[in-house]
Amino acid sequence: MNTQIQHLYELAQRPERRIIGLMSGTSMDGLDVALCRIKDSGPQTDVALTHFETIPYTDDLKAEIRKVFAKKEIDFQHLCLLNAWIGQLHGQMVADCLRRWNLTAADVDLVASHGQTVFHAPKSQHRLANFPNATLQIGDGDHVAVTTGIITLSDFRQKHIAKGGEGAPLAVYGDYFIFSKKGENRLMLNMGGIANFTYLPGNLNAEEVFTTDTGPGNTLIDAFTRQLFNQPYDANGQIAARGTVNPDLLRALKENSFFTAPFPKTTGPEVFNPDYVEQARQRSQTDDLTPEDLLATLTRFSAETIVEAIQKVIKPGEDYTIYRSGGGMHNPVLTGAIQELLPGFRFANTDDLGISGDAKEAILFAVLANEAVAGGHTSFGNRQGVPTVSMGKISFPN
């Protein structure tokens, strides 16, 4: 037997694995690096976060990614080069973290690398009859493995698509294993560039677990904060708080078939981008809005579309708790609007469950890698959006 396969087999037999989860979302703030100790698998999964850092992307790196990000027409050579380059960069970021944490590659069993999403194209979005759902994350896993010296699992979303899903949201699997609680209906609301939520039933039935994107989270807010204020994001919602929501623009922003499409569904900056907003401003004749009013309206747009999606799936007479994560949980204008529109709900952050809301997505990919190696026994039924599937391609360092 190949010694690397033998090593992987031995890892799968251990009661505990040390896994680094890597996540870089559509906001492109940086790379989240989460070192976890994970015991068991499936519903018995027990996760402890031992180290976490977000390594900021430089302006130059962001600029290189934006040359291909969410664009139909690109320089194909640049995409090819980025795939290898980002894999090396992510691997080096992991190596740098290990040095700061006084650890070596031998102290880590696996790396779970999400990669950098550059294009998301579900069939409902591209509408090309002869082509399936598709998505593309770059940052090659072999480069991560060779650079770190650690077995790496990557490209998780492709198997989800191959089994009939849209490649997102994948948080549903880790959410169920980590956060389900008997007797409490939970909604795990992640507000990244795109917002999504996972419904976890209090009866713990995996076949009732549900997940969907809701539309923009921070992606439009961040884009116009950069464009109008030369800041990476609206810190603490301070800009939006100075503005007034414009109802005409708000209505125009909601004029998209995504919001009436059936669940589950996914989307991305390919749809919800600055051009989308400018077209809505033209239709609503709101070109003269102040920058503050625009940010206030975009924040309300995210809040209302999140709430409207949640309202479509909740059952009358049942109690729910919403646990927030992602960058949007730090925006009190966004979170305040959501609480205002859902007065009967309990609200908390995943931090209250012992999992950092900022680290959550990186942790969830570590859980997916753990499940690919040591689990794979939980059935989620055969429903659209949540296929029963093991995800992640394996790259050996040697």
C-alpha positions in Angstrom: 0.0 0.0 0.0 1.2 3.5 -0.7 2.6 4.9 2.5 0.5 8.1 2.2 -2.7 6.1 1.7 -1.7 4.0 4.7 -1.2 7.2 6.8 -4.7 8.4 5.7 -6.2 5.1 6.7 -4.6 5.4 10.1 -5.9 8.9 10.6 -9.4 7.6 9.9 -9.1 5.1 12.7 -8.1 7.7 15.4 -10.6 8.9 17.9 -9.5 12.5 17.3 -8.0 14.4 14.3 -6.4 17.9 14.2 -7.7 19.6 11.1 -7.1 23.1 9.7 -10.1 24.6 7.9 -9.5 27.3 5.4 -12.2 29.7 4.1 -12.1 32.8 1.8 -15.6 34.0 0.9 -17.0 36.3 -1.8 -16.2 39.3 0.4 -12.5 38.5 -0.2 -11.5 40.0 3.2 -8.8 37.4 3.6 -8.2 33.8 4.5 -9.7 32.4 7.7 -7.5 29.7 9.2 -9.0 27.6 11.9 -7.2 24.7 13.7 -9.7 22.3 15.2 -9.6 19.2 17.3 -12.4 17.0 16.0 -13.5 13.9 17.8 -15.8 11.2 16.3 -17.9 12.0 13.3 -21.6 12.4 12.1 -24.0 13.5 14.9 -21.4 12.6 17.5 -18.9 15.1 16.1 -17.3 17.2 18.8 -15.3 20.2 17.8 -12.8 22.3 19.7 -11.3 25.4 18.1 -7.7 25.7 19.3 -6.3 28.5 17.1 -7.8 31.0 14.7 -6.6 33.8 12.5 -7.8 35.8 9.6 -5.0 36.6 7.3 -6.0 39.8 5.4 -5.7 39.8 1.6 -3.5 42.6 0.4 -5.0 45.2 -2.0 -2.8 43.7 -4.8 -4.1 40.2 -4.2 -7.7 41.4 -4.2 -7.1 43.3 -7.4 -5.7 40.2 -9.1 -8.8 38.1 -8.0 -11.2 40.8 -9.1 -9.9 40.5 -12.7 -11.7 37.2 -12.9 -14.2 37.4 -10.1 -17.9 36.9 -11.1 -17.0 37.9 -14.7 -18.2 36.0 -17.8 -15.4 37.3 -20.0 -11.8 37.0 -18.6 -8.2 36.5 -19.5 -8.1 32.7 -19.3 -4.3 32.6 -18.8 -4.8 34.8 -15.7 -7.3 32.4 -14.2 -4.9 29.5 -14.9 -2.1 31.3 -13.1 -4.2 32.4 -10.2 -5.3 28.8 -9.5 -1.7 27.7 -8.8 -0.6 31.0 -7.2 -3.5 31.2 -4.7 -2.9 27.5 -3.8 0.7 28.4 -3.0 -0.3 31.6 -1.1 -2.9 29.8 1.0 -0.4 27.0 1.8 2.2 29.6 2.8 -0.4 31.4 5.0 -1.0 28.1 6.8 2.7 27.6 7.3 3.1 31.1 8.7 0.2 30.5 11.1 1.8 27.3 12.3 5.1 29.1 13.0 3.2 31.8 15.0 1.4 29.1 16.9 4.6 27.3 17.7 3.5 24.2 15.8 4.8 22.2 12.9 3.2 20.4 10.0 3.5 17.2 12.0 1.1 18.6 14.6 -1.7 18.8 12.0 -3.4 15.8 10.4 -5.4 17.4 7.5 -6.0 20.7 5.8 -9.5 21.4 4.5 -9.3 24.1 1.8 -12.4 25.7 0.4 -10.4 27.8 -2.1 -11.5 31.2 -3.5 -14.8 31.3 -5.3 -14.5 33.1 -8.6 -17.7 32.1 -10.4 -21.0 30.5 -9.3 -23.4 29.3 -12.0 -26.4 27.3 -10.9 -28.7 26.2 -13.8 -31.4 28.5 -12.5 -29.0 31.4 -13.1 -27.2 30.5 -16.4 -30.4 28.9 -17.9 -28.5 27.0 -20.6 -30.5 23.8 -21.2 -27.6 21.5 -22.1 -25.4 22.4 -19.1 -25.6 21.5 -15.4 -25.2 23.5 -12.2 -21.6 24.7 -11.9 -19.3 26.6 -9.6 -15.5 27.3 -9.6 -13.2 27.7 -6.7 -9.5 28.3 -7.3 -6.4 27.7 -5.2 -5.3 24.2 -6.2 -5.3 21.6 -3.4 -2.1 20.0 -4.6 -0.3 23.3 -4.2 -1.7 23.7 -0.7 -0.6 20.1 0.2 3.0 20.5 -1.2 3.5 23.9 0.4 2.3 22.9 3.8 3.5 19.3 3.8 0.0 18.2 5.1 -2.6 16.0 3.4 -5.2 18.4 1.9 -8.9 18.0 1.0 -10.2 20.6 -1.4 -12.8 21.4 -4.1 -15.7 20.3 -1.9 -18.4 21.8 -3.9 -18.0 19.7 -7.1 -19.4 16.5 -5.5 -22.4 18.3 -4.2 -23.1 19.4 -7.8 -22.4 16.0 -9.2 -25.1 14.6 -6.8 -27.7 17.1 -7.9 -27.1 20.1 -5.6 -26.0 23.6 -6.6 -22.7 23.4 -4.8 -24.0 25.7 -2.0 -24.7 26.3 0.8 -22.5 23.5 2.2 -22.8 24.7 5.8 -25.9 22.6 6.2 -23.8 19.4 6.9 -21.5 20.8 9.5 -24.4 22.8 11.0 -26.3 19.6 11.6 -23.4 17.8 13.1 -22.2 20.6 15.4 -25.3 22.7 16.3 -28.4 20.5 16.3 -30.1 20.3 19.7 -33.0 18.2 20.7 -36.1 20.3 21.6 -34.9 23.5 19.9 -35.6 24.6 16.4 -32.5 26.5 15.2 -31.9 28.7 12.2 -28.1 29.1 11.6 -28.0 32.4 9.7 -24.7 33.2 8.0 -24.3 36.7 6.7 -21.2 36.7 4.5 -21.1 38.2 1.0 -24.2 36.2 0.3 -26.5 35.4 3.1 -27.8 31.9 3.8 -29.5 29.9 6.6 -29.8 26.3 7.7 -32.9 25.0 9.5 -32.1 22.5 12.2 -35.3 20.8 13.5 -35.6 20.2 17.2 -36.5 16.5 16.5 -32.9 16.0 15.1 -34.3 14.4 11.9 -31.5 14.8 9.3 -34.0 14.4 6.5 -35.8 17.6 7.6 -32.7 19.7 7.6 -33.1 22.6 5.1 -30.7 25.2 3.7 -30.9 28.0 1.1 -29.3 31.3 0.1 -31.5 34.3 0.7 -29.7 36.9 -1.5 -27.1 39.6 -0.7 -25.6 39.7 2.7 -22.6 42.1 2.7 -21.6 42.0 -1.0 -23.4 45.1 -2.1 -22.8 47.0 1.1 -19.1 46.3 0.9 -18.9 47.1 -2.9 -20.4 50.6 -2.5 -18.5 51.3 0.8 -15.3 50.7 -1.2 -16.6 52.7 -4.2 -18.0 55.7 -2.3 -16.0 55.9 0.9 -12.8 54.1 0.1 -13.3 51.8 3.0 -13.4 48.0 2.9 -16.8 47.7 4.7 -19.3 49.7 6.7 -17.7 49.3 10.1 -20.5 48.9 12.7 -23.0 50.1 10.1 -22.0 53.7 10.9 -22.5 54.9 7.3 -25.9 53.3 6.9 -27.0 54.6 10.3 -26.6 58.2 9.0 -28.8 57.5 6.0 -32.5 57.0 5.3 -33.9 54.0 3.5 -35.4 54.9 0.1 -38.6 52.8 -0.5 -38.6 53.3 -4.3 -35.1 51.9 -4.6 -35.8 49.2 -2.1 -38.7 47.9 -4.2 -36.7 48.1 -7.4 -33.9 46.0 -5.8 -36.4 43.3 -5.0 -37.5 43.0 -8.6 -35.6 39.8 -9.4 -36.8 36.3 -10.1 -34.4 34.9 -7.5 -36.6 36.1 -4.7 -39.7 34.3 -6.0 -37.9 31.1 -7.1 -38.6 28.0 -5.0 -36.3 26.8 -2.2 -33.5 25.7 -2.0 -31.6 28.1 -4.3 -28.2 29.7 -4.5 -26.8 32.9 -6.0 -23.8 35.1 -6.0 -22.1 38.4 -7.0 -22.6 37.3 -10.6 -26.2 38.5 -10.1 -26.0 40.9 -7.2 -23.3 43.4 -8.1 -22.9 47.2 -8.6 -24.4 47.0 -12.1 -27.5 45.4 -10.6 -27.9 48.3 -8.1 -27.3 50.9 -10.8 -30.0 49.4 -13.0 -32.4 49.4 -10.0 -31.5 53.1 -9.4 -32.4 53.9 -13.0 -35.7 52.1 -12.9 -36.6 53.8 -9.6 -35.2 57.2 -10.6 -33.1 57.4 -7.5 -29.8 58.5 -9.1 -29.6 61.5 -6.7 -29.5 59.5 -3.5 -26.8 60.5 -1.0 -24.2 57.9 -0.4 -25.5 57.4 3.1 -29.0 56.9 1.9 -27.8 54.3 -0.6 -25.9 52.4 2.1 -29.0 52.5 4.3 -31.2 51.2 1.5 -28.7 48.4 0.6 -28.5 47.3 4.2 -32.3 47.2 4.5 -32.4 45.3 1.3 -30.2 42.5 2.8 -32.2 42.5 6.0 -35.6 42.3 4.4 -34.7 39.6 1.9 -33.2 37.5 4.7 -36.4 37.9 6.8 -38.7 37.2 3.9 -36.9 34.0 3.1 -37.1 32.9 6.7 -40.8 33.7 6.9 -41.5 31.4 4.0 -40.2 28.3 5.8 -41.2 28.7 9.5 -44.2 26.8 10.8 -46.9 28.8 12.7 -47.0 28.1 16.4 -43.4 26.9 16.7 -40.5 28.6 18.4 -37.2 29.3 16.7 -33.8 30.6 17.7 -31.6 32.4 15.2 -27.9 32.0 15.6 -25.9 34.5 13.6 -22.4 34.2 12.1 -20.4 35.9 9.3 -19.3 39.5 8.9 -22.8 40.8 8.9 -23.3 39.9 12.6 -21.0 42.8 13.4 -23.3 45.3 11.6 -25.9 46.5 14.2 -28.0 48.2 11.5 -28.4 44.9 9.6 -28.9 42.8 12.7 -31.2 45.4 14.3 -33.5 45.4 11.2 -33.7 41.6 11.2 -34.7 41.6 14.8 -37.2 44.3 14.2 -38.8 42.3 11.4 -38.9 39.0 13.4 -40.1 40.1 16.8 -41.1 36.6 18.0 -37.7 35.0 17.6 -34.8 34.5 20.0 -31.5 35.8 18.7 -27.9 34.9 19.6 -24.5 34.4 17.9 -22.8 31.1 17.3 -20.2 32.3 19.8 -22.9 31.6 22.4 -22.7 27.9 21.3 -18.9 27.8 21.7 -18.1 28.4 18.0 -16.7 31.7 16.9 -19.0 33.3 14.3 -16.0 34.7 12.5 -14.4 31.2 12.3 -17.6 29.2 11.7 -17.3 28.6 8.0 -13.6 27.6 8.2 -14.6 25.2 11.0 -17.4 23.8 8.9 -15.0 22.8 6.1 -12.7 21.1 8.7 -15.8 19.1 9.7 -16.5 18.2 6.1 -13.0 16.9 5.7 -13.3 14.9 8.9 -16.6 13.5 7.6 -14.9 12.5 4.3 -12.1 10.7 6.1 -13.8 9.2 9.1 -17.6 9.5 8.7 -20.0 9.3 5.8 -22.7 7.3 7.6 -25.4 9.9 8.1 -28.3 10.0 5.6 -29.9 13.3 4.7 -32.4 11.6 2.4 -32.5 12.3 -1.3 -33.8 15.9 -1.4 -32.8 18.7 -3.7 -30.1 20.9 -2.1 -29.1 18.4 0.7 -27.9 15.3 -1.1 -26.3 12.6 1.1 -22.7 12.9 -0.1 -19.1 12.8 1.0 -17.1 15.8 -0.3 -13.5 16.8 -0.8 -10.7 15.7 -3.2 -7.6 14.4 -1.5 -4.1 15.8 -2.3 -1.0 14.2 -0.8 2.1 16.3 0.0 4.6 13.9 -1.6 
